[in-house]
């Protein structure tokens, strides 16, 4: 565990010190503020009325469905296929392949969580500054909704790590990953019964947690996502372990 902890910190540093990653974090810190500032100007001019609660959830949905999955595919490609291209994937010894694989996944999981917390913090501050009607109870629900979004996003990331085990090019990894991601949204239109087989169906499940829905369904959904993560984490590691360099 100590080796995984140390290597996780190393993986975090590798990602965070990249210029593109710094720009990414800067933009996601700025975007909620700019959106709320813009809507405040619109409301001030009596052009449109946008309830703060609806706006905050709309921003969260866009963040969860577009921003973080894109980050995941790019980061996964960089940590796996990218390092394989550079010849640095198995450079460090005597770290085991299991420690390398799980430390990379752990680093990605931490960065996704940090992005969610950053999004909530900036959004909450902006709402308190610009929208007086936003109440503390609304903040609590938004915080809970942001936290539970971590699980389906982790499922997407683990699936991306599994996909990259079959590809040696980082560019191809991002392309195939994004195509697979879009396919998971599109296939249920052709095969409606397959909707809840894909983690994409749960990216906006925070909306259901705030409505009157069956708790048994929520428990089943949580168990499914955990099982999905466990399955593709195991298969991904198996493929990673057998990878030839």
KEVEX-985267 format. One record per residue: z, x, y of N, C-alpha, C, CB in turn; residue in one letter. Coordinates in steps of 0.05 Angstrom, whole numbers, plus 32768, in hexadecimal, padded with zeros to 4 digits. Glycine has a CB too. Layout:
ZXYZXYZXYZXYa;...
***
This chain:
800080107FE880008000800080008011801980187FED8000x;800E80288018800F803980307FF38044803680238050802Bx;7FE4804B80217FC9805580257FB7804080327FBD805F800Bx;7FBA802780297FAA801180347FB2800D80517FAE7FF78024x;7FCC800F80577FD5800B80727FC9802080857FF4800C8073x;7FCA8039807C7FC0804F808D7FA2804D80907FC7806B8080x;7F948046807A7F778044807B7F6E802C808C7F6B8043805Fx;7F7E8017808B7F787FFF809B7F79800680B97F8C7FE88095x;7F8D801680C17F90801F80DC7F77803080E47FAA802F80E0x;7F6F804080D17F57805180D67F3E804080DA7F53806480BEx;7F3B802B80C97F24801980CC7F25800A80E67F23800580B4x;7F3D800280EE7F407FF481087F388006811F7F5D7FEA810Cx;7F40801F811E7F3A803281337F1C803681347F48804C812Fx;7F0F8038811D7EF2803D811C7EE38026812A7EE8804080FFx;7EEC800E81257EDE7FF781317EE57FF4814F7EE67FDD8122x;7EFE7FF781557F077FF281717EFD800781857F257FF18172x;7EF7801F817B7EEE8034818D7ED0803481917EF7804F8183x;7EC2802181837EA6801F81877EA0801181A27E98800F8170x;7E8C801A81B07E86800F81CA7E7F7FF181C87E6F801E81D7x;7E6F7FEA81B47E677FCE81B17E7F7FBC81AC7E547FCC819Ax;7E937FC6819D7EAB7FB781987EBC7FB281B17EBC7FC48182x;7EBD7FC781C27ECB7FC481DC7EBE7FAF81ED7ECD7FDF81EAx;7EA37FAF81EE7E957F9B81FD7E997F8081F27E767FA281FEx;7E997F7D81D77E9E7F6481CA7EB97F5881D27E9D7F6781ACx;7ECE7F6881D17EE97F5F81D87EEB7F5881F57EFE7F7481D0x;7EDD7F6782067EDE7F6182227ED17F4682287ECF7F788232x;7EBA7F41821B7EAC7F28821F7EBC7F1082157E917F298211x;7EC87F1281FE7ED77EFB81F47EF17EF782047EDE7EFF81D6x;7EFA7F0C82127F107F0982247F087EFB823E7F1D7F24822Ax;7EF07EFF82467EE67EF582607EDA7ED9825D7ED27F08826Bx;7ECD7ED482467EBD7EBB82447ECE7EA182477EB17EBB8229x;7EE57E9D823A7EF47E85823F7EFB7E80825C7F0D7E85822Ex;7F037E9682697F0A7E9582857EF37E8C82967F157EB0828Fx;7EDB7E9782917EC47E9082A17EBB7E73829C7EAD7EA3829Ax;7EBD7E6A82837EB57E4F827C7EC77E3B828B7EB67E4A825Ex;7EE17E4082897EF47E2E82967EF27E2F82B57F117E35828Ex;7EEC7E4782BF7EE87E4982DC7ED07E3A82E57EE57E6782E4x;7EBA7E3C82D57EA27E2D82DC7EA67E0F82DA7E8B7E3582C8x;7EB47E0582C67EB97DE882C37ECB7DDF82D97EC57DE282A8x;7EDE7DF082E27EEF7DE882F87EDF7DE483127F057DFE82FCx;7ECC7DF583167EBA7DF3832E7EAA7DD9832C7EA87E0B8331x;7EA17DD283147E917DBA83107EA37DA283167E867DB982F4x;7EBB7DA2830B7ECE7D8C830F7ED57D89832D7EE77D8F82FEx;7EDA7D9F833A7EE17D9F83567ECB7D9283677EE67DBC8360x;7EB27D96835F7E9C7D8A836E7E967D6D83657E837D9B836Bx;7EA77D6283547EA47D46834A7E8A7D42833B7EA77D338361x;7E807D57832F7E677D5483207E6B7D4A83047E587D6F8320x;7E827D5182F87E867D4B82DC7EA47D4C82D57E767D5E82C9x;7EAD7D3C82C37EC97D3D82BB7ECA7D46829E7ED77D2182BEx;7ED67D5D82997ED87D68827F7EF57D6B82777ECA7D84827Dx;7F007D5A82657F1C7D5C825E7F227D7882537F237D478248x;7F397D83825C7F407D9E82557F447DA282377F5A7DA78263x;7F4F7D8E822A7F547D8F820D7F397D9181FE7F647D778203x;7F277D8082057F0C7D8081F87EFE7D9A81FD7EFB7D698201x;7F007DA582157EF27DBD821C7EFE7DD5820C7EF57DC3823Ax;7F187DD682097F247DEC81FB7F1C7DEC81DE7F437DEB81FDx;7F1B7DD581D17F127DD481B57EF47DD981B27F197DB881A9x;7EE57DD281C67EC87DD881C57EC47DF681C67EB97DCA81DCx;7ED47E0481D77ED27E2181D97EDB7E2E81BF7EE37E2B81F0x;7EF17E2481B37EFA7E2F819A7EE67E2B81847F157E218192x;7ED97E1481837EC57E0F816F7EAD7E2381717EBB7DF28170x;7EA47E27818A7E8E7E3A818E7E967E5681877E857E3881ABx;7EAF7E5D818E7EBA7E7881887EBB7E7C816A7ED57E7B8195x;7EC47E68815B7EC87E6B813E7EAE7E6A812F7EDB7E548134x;7E9B7E5A81387E827E56812A7E6E7E6B81307E777E3B812Fx;7E6E7E7581497E597E8881527E637EA481557E4D7E7E816Bx;7E777EA881667E807EC2816F7E8C7ED381597E947EC08186x;7EA07EC9814B7EAE7ED981377E9D7EDE811E7EC87ECC812Fx;7E8E7ECA81147E7D7ED080FD7E697EE581037E6E7EB780F4x;7E5D7EE5811B7E4B7EFA81237E597F1581237E3F7EF5813Fx;7E717F16812E7E817F2E812D7E857F3781107E9C7F2A813Bx;7E8C7F2580FF7E927F2C80E37E7A7F3880D57E9B7F1380D4x;7E637F2D80D87E4B7F3880CB7E447F5480D57E337F2580CFx;7E477F5780F07E417F7180FB7E557F8680F37E3F7F70811Ax;7E6F7F7F80F47E847F9180EC7E847F9980CF7EA07F8580F4x;7E7F7F8580BE7E7C7F8A80A17E657F9D809B7E797F6F8092x;7E4F7F9880A87E377FA980A57E3E7FC680AD7E1F7F9F80B5x;7E4D7FC880C27E547FE380CC7E677FF180BA7E607FE180E8x;7E7B7FE380AF7E8F7FEF809E7E867FF680827EA87FDE809Dx;7E727FE780797E687FEB805D7E4D7FF8805D7E687FD1804Ex;7E387FE980637E1C7FF380627E18800A80767E087FDD8066x;7E248007808E7E21801B80A27E2C8036809A7E2E801280BCx;7E448035808E7E50804F80857E42805A806D7E6E804A807Fx;7E378048805C7E28805180457E0F8060804E7E2080398033x;7E02805680637DEA8063806F7DF1807F807A7DDE80528085x;7E09808180867E11809A80927E1D80AD807D7E26809580A7x;7E2380A380657E2F80B480507E4C80B980547E2180CE8050x;7E5A80A680637E7780AA80687E888095805A7E7C80A98086x;7E7B8083804A7E8A806D803E7E9F8077802B7E76805B8030x;7E98808B801A7EAB809680067EB280B3800D7EA080937FEAx;7EB180B980267EB580D5802F7ED280DE802B7EAC80D8804Bx;7EE480CB80317F0180D280317F0B80D280147F1280BF8042x;7F1880E7800C7F2580E97FF17F4280F27FF57F1580FD7FDFx;7F5480EA7FE37F4F80DD7FCA7F5580BE7FCB7F6180E97FB4x;7F4D80B17FE17F5280957FE47F4180867FCF7F4B808B8001x;7F4D80737FC17F3F80647FAD7F2C80507FBA7F5380557F9Bx;7F1880487FAB7F0580357FB57F12801A7FBB7EEE80307FA1x;7F2680127FAB7F347FFA7FB07F427FFB7FCB7F497FF47F9Ax;7F4E80127FD27F5C80157FEB7F48801580037F6C802F7FEBx;7F3180207FFE7F1C802080137F13800480197F048032800Bx;7F0D7FF580037F027FDA80067F167FC780137EFA7FCF7FEAx;7F2E7FC780097F427FB380137F4C7FBB802F7F597FB27FFFx;7F4C7FD480357F547FDC80507F3E7FD380657F587FFA8052x;7F257FD4805D7F107FCB806F7F127FAC80737EF47FD28063x;7F167F9E805E7F197F8080607F327F7A80707F1B7F738044x;7F487F88806C7F607F83807B7F5C7F8980997F777F958071x;7F4E7F9E809F7F487FA480BB7F377F8E80C87F397FBF80BDx;7F247F8480BA7F137F6E80C47F247F5580C87EFC7F6880B2x;7F367F4F80B57F477F3880B77F597F3A80D07F587F34809Ex;7F647F5180D57F757F5680EC7F657F5281067F827F7280EBx;7F4D7F5D81077F3D7F5B81207F357F3E81257F247F6C811Dx;7F307F2F81107F297F1281147F427F03811F7F207F0580F9x;7F597F0981147F727EFD811D7F777F04813B7F897F06810Cx;7F737F1D81427F777F26815D7F647F1881717F747F45815Fx;7F4B7F1481687F387F0681797F407EE9817E7F1C7F07816Dx;7F4B7EDC81697F547EC1816C7F6C7EBF817F7F5C7EB68150x;7F7E7ED2817C7F967ED2818E7F8D7ED881AB7FAA7EE78184x;7F7A7EEB81AE7F707EF181C87F627ED981D57F5C7F0981C7x;7F527ECB81C57F457EB481CF7F597E9F81D87F327EA881B9x;7F6D7E9A81C87F817E8681CF7F907E8E81E87F957E8281B8x;7F987EA781EA7FA77EB182017F987EAD821B7FAF7ECE81FEx;7F7E7EB6821B7F6E7EB482337F697E97823A7F537EC38230x;7F637E8782257F5E7E6A822A7F777E5C82357F557E5D8210x;7F8E7E6282297FA77E5582327FAD7E5C824F7FBE7E5E8220x;7FAA7E7682567FAF7E7E82727F9C7E7182857FAD7E9D8274x;7F837E70827D7F6E7E64828E7F737E4682927F527E698282x;7F7B7E38827C7F817E1C827E7F987E1682907F867E108262x;7FAD7E26828E7FC47E23829F7FBE7E2882BD7FDB7E358296x;7FAA7E3A82C17FA27E4082DD7F917E2A82E97F947E5B82DEx;7F7E7E2082D97F697E0F82E47F6D7DF182DD7F4F7E1782D9x;7F7B7DEB82C87F7D7DCF82BF7F9A7DC682BD7F6E7DCB82A4x;7FA47DB882D17FC07DB082D27FC77D9B82BD7FC77DA682EEx;7FB37D8C82B47FB97D7682A17FBE7D8082857FA27D6282A1x;7FB97D9A82807FBD7DA582657FDB7DAA82617FAD7DC08262x;7FE67D9D824C80027D9D8247800A7DB28232800B7D81823Ex;80247DB78230802F7DCA821D80287DC28200804D7DCE8220x;802A7DA881FA80237D9E81E080067DA481D980297D8081DDx;7FF57DA281ED7FD97DA881E97FD57DC681E27FC87DA18202x;7FE47DD781EF7FE37DF481EA7FED7DF981CD7FF57E0381FDx;80027DEB81C4800C7DEF81A97FF77DE8819580267DDF81A5x;7FE97DD181997FD47DC981867FBD7DDC81867FCB7DAC818Dx;7FB67DE6819E7FA07DF981A07FA77E1381927F997DFE81BDx;7FC07E1B81957FC97E3481877FC87E3181697FE67E3B8190x;7FD17E1A815F7FD17E1481427FB47E1381387FDF7DFA813Cx;7FA27E0681477F867E0481407F797E20813F7F777DF28154x;7F817E3181527F767E4C81527F7F7E5C813A7F7E7E5B816Cx;7F987E5981337FA37E69811C7F967E6181027FC17E65811Bx;7F937E4780FD7F897E3E80E37F6B7E4480E07F8E7E2080DFx;7F5E7E4A80F67F427E5280F57F3E7E6D80E87F357E528111x;7F547E7C80E67F527E9780DA7F4A7E9680BD7F6D7EA580DDx;7F537E8280AE7F4E7E8180917F307E7D808A7F5E7E6A8084x;7F227E6980957F057E67808F7EF57E7F809A7EFA7E4D809Bx;7EFE7E8B80B07EF07EA280BB7EF47EBA80A87EFB7EA980D7x;7F0B7EBC809C7F107ED180887EFE7ECD80707F2D7ED28080x;7EFA7EB480687EE87EAE80527ECB7EB780587EE87E90804Bx;7EC27EB280707EA77EBB80797EA57ED980787EA17EB18096x;7EBA7EE780807EBA7F0480817EBA7F1080657ED37F0F8090x;7ECA7F0580537ECA7F0F80387EAF7F0A802A7EE17F008028x;7EA37EF380307E887EEE80267E747F0280317E7F7ED1802Dx;7E767F09804A7E657F1D80577E687F3880497E6A7F1F8075x;7E817F3F80437E877F5980367E7B7F59801A7EA57F5E8034x;7E7B7F42800C7E6E7F407FF27E507F447FF47E757F247FE5x;7E447F3780087E277F39800B7E1E7F5580107E1E7F278023x;7E2E7F6480207E257F7F80287E267F9380117E377F89803Ex;7E337F8B7FFB7E337F9D7FE37E177F9F7FD67E487F937FCFx;7E067F8C7FDD7DEB7F8C7FD17DD67F997FE37DE37F707FC9x;7DDE7FA17FFC7DCC7FAA80107DD47FC680197DCA7F978028x;7DC17FD8801D7DC87FF380267DC37FF780447DB880078016x;7DB57FE580517DAF7FE8806D7DC17FD6807E7D917FE18073x;7DCD7FE180937DDF7FD180A37DD07FBB80B27DEE7FE380B7x;7DB77FC180BB7DA77FAD80C87DA07F9680B67D8D7FBA80D4x;7D987F9D809D7D917F8880897DAA7F7880827D857F958070x;7DC17F8580827DDA7F77807B7DE07F6180907DF27F8A807Ax;7DDD7F6880A97DE17F5480BE7DCD7F3D80BC7DDF7F6180DAx;7DB47F4480B77D9F7F3080B57DA37F1D809D7D847F3D80B2x;7DA97F2880867DAE7F18806E7DC77F0780717DB07F2A8055x;7DDB7F14807D7DF57F0580817DF17EED80947E097F18808Dx;7DE37EF180AA7DDE7EDB80BC7DCD7EC580B07DD17EE580D6x;7DB97ECE80A07DA87EBA80927DB87EAA807F7D907EC88083x;7DCA7EB780707DDB7EA9805D7DEE7E96806B7DEC7EBD804Cx;7DF87E9F80827E0A7E8E80927DFC7E75809C7E147E9E80ABx;7DE37E7880A67DD47E6180AF7DCD7E4F80977DBB7E6A80BEx;7DC77E5B80807DC07E4B80687DD77E3A80607DB87E5E8051x;7DF07E4480637E077E34805B7E0B7E1B806D7E217E45805Dx;7E007E1D80867E007E0580977DE97DF280907DFD7E0D80B4x;7DD27DFE80877DBA7DEE80827DB97DE180677DA37DFF8086x;7DC37DEE80527DC07DE380377DCD7DC880337DCC7DF78023x;7DE47DC380407DF07DA8803C7DDF7D9180457E0B7DA7804Ax;7DCC7D9680577DB97D81805F7DA67D7A80487DA97D8A8078x;7DA07D8E80377D8F7D8980207D9F7D8080087D7F7DA28019x;7DB77D8C80067DC97D867FEF7DE47D7E7FFB7DCC7D9E7FDBx;7DE77D6580037E007D5C80107E1A7D6280007DFF7D3E8016x;7E177D617FE67E2F7D667FD67E397D837FD77E297D607FBAx;7E297D957FE27E317DB17FE47E407DB87FFD7E197DC27FE1x;7E447DA5800F7E4F7DAB80297E697DBB80287E547D918038x;7E7C7DB180187E977DBD80187E997DD480047EAC7DA88011x;7E827DDD7FF97E827DF47FE87E817E0E7FF97E6B7DF37FD4x;7E797E0B80127E757E2280247E8C7E2380397E5A7E208032x;7E957E3B803F7EAB7E3E80527EA37E36806E7EB47E5B8053x;7E887E3480747E7F7E2A808E7E887E0E80947E617E2C8090x;7E8D7DFE807F7E967DE280827EB27DE1808D7E947DD38068x;7EC17DF7808C7EDD7DF680947EE17E0580AF7EEE7E03807Fx;7ECC7E0E80BC7ECF7E1D80D47EDA7E0C80EB7EB57E2980DDx;7ED57DF280EA7EDF7DE080FF7EF57DCD80F37EC97DCF810Bx;7F017DD680DD7F157DC480D17F2E7DC280E27F1D7DCF80B6x;7F317DD280F77F487DCF81087F487DB481167F497DE6811Ex;7F307DA881197F2F7D8E81257F3B7D7981127F117D86812Ax;7F387D7D80F87F437D6A80E57F627D6B80E47F377D6E80C9x;7F6C7D8380E87F897D8780E77F977D7880FD7F917DA580E8x;7F887D7281137F947D64812A7F8F7D4681287F897D6F8143x;7F837D3D81127F7D7D20810F7F8E7D1580F87F5F7D1C810Bx;7F8C7CFB80F37F9A7CEF80DD7F8A7CF180C47FA07CD180E4x;7F8E7D0780B67F7F7D0B809D7F927D0F80867F6C7D2380A0x;7F887D10806E7F987D1380567FA27D3080547F887D0B803Dx;7FBD7D3280527FC87D4D804E7FC17D5980347FE77D4C8051x;7FBC7D48801F7FB47D5280057F987D5F80087FB37D3C7FF0x;7F877D5380197F6C7D5F801D7F6F7D7A802B7F5B7D4C802Ex;7F817D7C803E7F857D96804C7F907DAB80397F997D928063x;7FA27DA380277FAD7DB680137F977DC080007FC47DAA8003x;7F867DAD7FF77F707DB47FE57F5C7DC67FF37F627D9A7FDCx;7F577DC1800D7F447DD2801C7F4F7DEE801F7F3F7DC68038x;7F6A7DF080257F767E0A80287F757E1A800E7F937E078031x;7F7B7E0C7FF87F7A7E197FDD7F5E7E227FD77F847E067FC7x;7F4A7E117FDE7F2E7E197FD97F267E327FE97F1B7E027FE1x;7F2E7E3380027F277E4A80137F347E6480087F2F7E458030x;7F4E7E6180007F5C7E787FF57F4F7E817FDB7F7A7E717FF0x;7F477E6E7FCA7F397E747FB17F1E7E817FB77F357E5B7FA0x;7F0F7E777FCB7EF67E837FD37EF97EA07FDB7EE97E727FE9x;7F0D7EA47FEC7F137EC07FF57F1A7ED27FDE7F2A7EC0800Ax;7F2B7EC97FCC7F337ED97FB57F1C7EE07FA37F497ECA7FA5x;7F0A7ECC7F9F7EF37ED07F8D7EE07EE47F987EE57EB57F89x;7ED77EE17FB17EC37EF37FBC7ED07F0E7FC47EB67EE67FD4x;7EEA7F0E7FC97EF77F287FCD7EF77F397FB47F147F247FD7x;7EFC7F2B7F9D7EFC7F397F837EE07F427F7B7F087F267F6Ex;7ECC7F307F7E7EB17F377F767EA67F4D7F887E9F7F1E7F77x;7EAC7F4A7FA27EA37F5F7FB57EAF7F7A7FAF7EAB7F577FD1x;7EC87F7B7FA87ED57F947FA17EC87F9F7F877EF37F917F9Dx;7EC37F8E7F747EB77F977F5A7E9C7FA47F5F7EB47F7F7F47x;7E8C7F987F717E727FA37F777E757FBD7F877E617F8F7F88x;7E897FBE7F997E8E7FD67FA97E977FED7F977EA47FD07FBEx;7EA77FE77F837EB17FFB7F717E9B80077F607EC67FEE7F5Ex;7E877FF77F5A7E7180017F497E5A800D7F5A7E667FEA7F39x;7E5D800C7F747E4880177F857E4380347F817E4E80117FA3x;7E2A803C7F7F7E2380587F7C7E1C80647F977E0B805C7F68x;7E24807D7F9B7E1F808A7FB57E0D80A27FB07E3A80947FC2x;
***
